[in-house]
Amino acid sequence: MMALASAWDILVDQGTAAYKKGNFAEAEQLFTQARKEAEASSPKDPRIAIILNDLALVYEAQGKDKEAEELYKQTLTIKEAAEPKDYTSINSTLNNLAVLYRKLGKYDKAIEVYQLSAANAEKAGADGKSLAAALNNQALMLNTLGKFDEAEPLLTRVVALTEKAYGPENVAVAVALNNLAVSLRGQEKLKEAEPLYLRAMKIREKALGADHPEMAVAYTNSARLYREQGRYEEAEPMLVKALAATEKGARGAADKNVAIALSNLAMCQREEGKFIEAEKNYQRALQIRTKVFGAESNEVASTTNNMAALLTDQGKYAEAELLVKTVIAMIEKNLG
């Protein structure tokens, strides 16, 4: 038995090393051999569940999704039959299966799996961090499907659990608050979402610094909420901050994320009637997108179209018409 176990360990170690290097065919061969070793020892050998899960990951990496799904299910059957139940191990495989379903666009199935994971965490009396993660995964899938009303109570629990587990000023709490705000915003509960976005933003600013690149999302979220309420004067300074944070984290002079931040700011300034400022920012965004995507790309066409709309707002119809004709020519060429 000791020799057998040692041989199995070697095969698993070699398979894991091959998997990490991206040598999936080699990993599959080694894990398959390890599976046979374990099954030959005993049909109830606990190592079988371990190797089936690893083999499923290899299949998934190779695009063999049906085979991966079947192995995840076999792994779960073995783990759930074991006594006492190891809910942490079961949830690990459930999460792998849910991720596969998400990748395949089978969102309803992913939600069902995440529900099982959350139920297991409850049964096991899991700590707040584990339970919050399980509930959060389920809720984010519901948000993805637009089922914001179903996600809201789950995310409310996630915020409470996260605050208790990490403390009220932890960045993990900011993430939870942001997710809940997204759910509320999806239900058009803008007044309820606003203080959550702002609190999440303040937590991140305190932890990271106001101009940290990761702050860009928090500023943009708050600005979007203000714009949806027509509060453009409050949205603009948020978008200025978002631009500064994005530029700090930019990779080189031409970064597509900077172009997005510039376009967001320009759109807000256009809504405020600040046409000169908006045009300057659209021009910068256009220059970046031309460098990144090419002069006749769809991204450049979109920005050019926005500039045409800006000119129209100013009554510069002849200039706007020329840009619209340019956009039409780009689109026709790209469509072939």
Protein Blocks (a to p, Z undefined) as FASTA:
>chain_A
ZZmmmmmmmmmmmmmmmmmnopamlmmmmmmmmmmmmmmmomklmklmmmmmmmmmmmmm
nopamlmmmmmmmmmmmmmmpccddfklmmmmmmmmmmmmmmnopamlmmmmmmmmmmmm
mmnopafklmmmmmmmmmmmmmmnopamlmmmmmmmmmmmmmmmnopkbfklmmmmmmmm
mmmmmnopaklmmmmmmmmmmmmmmmnopklfklmmmmmmmmmmmmmnopamlmmmmmmm
mmmmmmmmpgcjbdfklmmmmmmmmmmmmmnopaklmmmmmmmmmmmmmmmnopkbmklm
mmmmmmmmmmmmnopamlmmmmmmmmmmmmmmmnZZ
